[in-house]
Amino acid sequence: MHSDQPLAALRQEHGYEHLTVPLRQRGLECTVEYGLSDYIVHAALPDGSSLIISPPQEPPTDHPPGRPESWLVTRGHPDDTTVHEVIYNSEPNGPHARHGGSVPSLLAAIDTRLDQLGVPPRPASASPRVSAALALSPTARHTAAAPVPATSPVRPALPPVRPSSVPGR
């Protein structure tokens, strides 16, 4: 149990503490809600948009709580329909399918996008379990560590979002 969260709050996380704790360490408000067929994590971003982190919803899958075979992370804004992006998709035909249900890969991709959006980094005193999970991923970009050298083979998990030059996209 985390000393900064009461036991009752952890029970309401429905097995998603491994996602909500690192997001809260970056200052985001998170809730765990029931989606179409499984729980989802909703994280409010400072610009009014939000992240939705979910296992596949349709068809429902049988997996331990918070440990699905794949993840989908989207960002949207309730008042601005032009803000809609898929940040991570490890479903079987998704661009991150090779990572499957890997939480370190998921968190690395989320951290990369949060960095691009200017969300404050996780404090250096963040949970050792979160730091260890992020360290397992070769694509993880730590938000409070030293900068990555230009010659490093480490690449961000996602490219920066750029407006499409193709009409209709």
Secondary structure, DSSP 8 states (H G I E B T S, - for coil): --TTS-HHHHHTTTT-HHHHHHHHHTT-EEEEEE-SSSEEEEEE-TTS-EEEEES--SS----STT--S--EEEEE-TT-TT-EEEEEE-STTSTTGGGTT-HHHHHHHHHHHHHHTT-----TT--HHHHHHHHT-TT---SSS----TT-S---SS------SSTT-
